[in-house]
Amino acid sequence: MTERVSAGGKSVNSEQDEKTGTQNVLRLHAEELQVERRNRVTGEVRVSVQTRMEEHVVDEVLRNVHVETRVVPVGRFVEEAPDVRVEGDTTIIPIIEEVVVRRLLLREEVHVVRTPTRQRHQETVSLRREQAVISRTTPKGSVAAAEDATAEPDPAQHPPTQSSSE
């Protein structure tokens, strides 16, 4: 005959031998698992930033305006003072003198002539670039391979220069 008996919350299978009348008990064991977490240092990570200088050639067309001033004698009487006027690339500024006869004499005009020029300008400039160097160390103190992360420029922060063709 087989009987299942619960002893202290644990199941025990027992079997009675019919010939001898003794009871054979088979004890069952169950394992329980308890999980804990512990922080453990497995190494270090160091990040250093290196700034390097790079030489770049800047080649742009520079615009200049050359201004020439000429005084042009006129010597004619006018009824009222003429306004400053522009004729092409020349700005004309009238110079008035009041004479005793109470008539206006246009004594002279100052002609300001603007001549735009263009010339190519080339210059070597130094630009800085940052580079992150990452090194990892193991708990034994050995240094693992270093990673190299070069910073690429952000186009939103530094828009490309545009060459003007005016």
Residue pairs with C-beta under 8 A, 6 or more apart in sequence:
1 15
1 16
1 18
2 13
2 14
2 15
3 14
3 15
3 16
4 11
4 12
4 13
4 14
5 11
5 12
5 14
6 12
10 28
10 30
11 28
12 25
12 26
12 27
12 28
13 25
13 26
13 28
14 23
14 24
14 25
14 26
15 23
15 24
15 26
16 22
16 23
16 24
17 23
17 24
41 139
42 138
42 139
43 136
43 137
43 138
43 139
43 144
44 136
44 137
45 134
45 135
45 136
45 137
46 134
46 135
46 136
46 137
47 132
47 133
47 134
48 132
48 133
48 135
49 130
49 131
49 132
49 133
50 130
50 131
50 132
50 133
51 128
51 129
51 130
51 131
52 128
52 129
52 130
52 131
53 126
53 127
53 128
54 126
54 127
54 128
54 129
55 124
55 125
55 126
55 127
56 124
56 125
56 126
56 127
57 122
57 123
57 124
57 125
58 122
58 123
58 124
58 125
59 120
59 121
59 122
60 120
60 121
60 161
60 163
61 118
61 119
61 120
61 121
61 163
61 164
61 165
62 118
62 119
62 120
62 121
63 116
63 117
63 118
63 164
63 166
64 116
64 117
64 118
64 119
65 114
65 115
65 116
65 117
66 114
66 115
66 116
66 117
67 112
67 113
67 114
67 115
68 112
68 113
68 115
69 110
69 111
69 112
69 113
70 110
70 111
70 113
71 108
71 109
71 110
71 111
72 108
72 109
72 110
72 111
73 107
73 108
74 106
74 107
74 108
74 109
75 105
75 106
75 107
75 108
76 105
76 106
77 103
77 104
77 105
77 106
78 96
78 104
78 105
78 106
79 104
80 104
81 94
81 96
81 104
82 94
82 106
83 94
84 91
84 92
84 93
84 94
85 91
85 92
86 92
89 113
89 114
89 115
90 111
90 112
90 113
90 114
91 111
91 112
91 114
92 109
92 110
92 111
92 112
93 109
93 110
93 112
94 106
94 109
95 106
95 107
95 108
95 109
95 110
96 104
96 105
96 106
96 107
97 104
97 105
97 107
98 104
98 105
99 105
129 150
129 151
129 153
130 151
131 148
131 149
131 150
131 151
132 148
132 149
132 150
132 151
133 146
133 147
133 148
133 149
134 146
134 147
134 148
134 149
135 143
135 144
135 146
135 147
136 143
136 144
136 145
137 143
137 144
138 144
